[in-house]
Amino acid sequence: MDTSNNTQTRLLYDRKGAALQLSISVRTLDYIIAAKGLQTRRIGKKVLIPYTSLKAYAAGNHYDAVTSLSDADAVASGDKCA
């Protein structure tokens, strides 16, 4: 995350900017958001991720594989994958 002296840290990042900050793809970020791994804020239709949430996520270890949205939905509903 850019914390150099001559630039100011943004409070909220759009999905593309947040993915860039975490060095992951937007699709992977979407999976993390769907699994409630990151806090989000909405302004109209725009999904924004707070800097503090990105910083906390980046500070942790994440050993579990990121699952697709359909897999996350199945886990949430209690269905077992075949």
KAKA-V184908 format. One record per helix or strand of 2 or more residues. SS is the DSSP state (H for helix, E for strand). FROM is the first residue (numbers start at 0). TO is the last residue. If there is no record, write none. Layout:
SS | FROM | TO
SS | FROM | TO
//
This chain:
E | 11 | 13
H | 14 | 21
H | 25 | 33
E | 40 | 42
E | 45 | 49
H | 50 | 58
H | 68 | 76
//
